[in-house]
Amino acid sequence: MKTLTMKLAMAATASFLAMSAGAWAGEVVWWTPNFNEARARDLVEKFQAANPDVTVKLEITTTDGLPQRILTALQSGAAPDVIDVQHGWVNGYAQNNLVLPVDEVLTDREDYIPAALGYDTWNGKLWGIPYRIETHAVIINKGDYKAAGLDPENPPTTWTAFKDAAKKLTTNGKSGFAITGGGEVGNTIFRSLPFMWMLGGGIISDDGKQVLVNSPESIEAVTFYTDFLKEGISPSSTLENDGTANRRLFIAETVSMYQSGQFDIQSIRKENPNIDIGVIPVPHPDNGKTAAILGGWSFVIPSEAKNPDDAKKLLGFLAEAENQAVLTDTFPARLSAMEAERFNDPILQVFKEMLPFGRPVPAHPNWVQISQAYFDGIQRILLGDEDVKTAMDGAAEEIEGLL
């Protein structure tokens, strides 16, 4: 009797596992950020119509805390089949065997921005498929410029002139220029690291072997960035503000300038059509050139994905030029996708002009942790707990142990 019971239990278990395997065979779980949700759902519907044997389960993520959430999922084996990640994270995943190579999915690499593919390449293999690229510029309120006696058609280009303009715009309870000091780490990396590059500094060297965050050049750049709050030019809520918060302040007309990407333009137009929006390049040192992070997003397939074959089928579909042009909030990573009509809006011109000044963040497997150490230092400065040199020396000590 006991033997019969055991056999029945084993049969039931086998049946359950077979059912589970069958369910996974036709299901792809895709994590995508909330800003993609509406367009992603449209694309999923289109994909499933062409692939009725595959069901895509869309799970929506938020950027706050996303780097750690994804890293935890990848390391624990509890990840989905497809994840949207920032370009700068891909190399670290690849070096730690957390994602699968996707070389066979991408057969037309000549149609891609080389720097975008460079982000996702390690050890001669492609570990992610880029679909979105972007750099930041400075979004301005032209009406505020005119009211302050500034010419929005002849905006400041150097750090000195830019800060002078920001001070003039800081009046009647309005902040001249909003920096970020809160939210997801990448918000502040994108907005402050390029200032370090402009002087020859950085957080770490491009080869990932040297700490630069407390070099004289980096300290000068961090001082320039954090002084916007110290001098009362950036909002008092800066320590809580991410890019989304700054956009809302701009829409509310309590901020005259802030750094962001083209993805904010539509929201501003919709929520406050009375603002006369302008876009200007990120300012540079008096004797230097501007710089920006070439950012954006890629798709990766976790090493422990339950359904990698159908995941690759989905990625092949999403990588098509027409679909990239739909999904991206900014510019597509494919050159042919850039030909879509939506990218011809004149207000996007400055964002396009910033692209050649964009460069990738260092490809280090511990970049997420390195970024966090730097960001923690920035927050100590903004809180007034430490001066710039002390904070960056502390960050350098922590980063040294991560190289």
Summary of the structure (lengths in Angstrom):
residues: 403
radius of gyration: 23.2
end to end distance: 61.5
largest distance: 93.7
contacts: 1354
relative contact order: 0.17
helix: 52%
strand: 17%
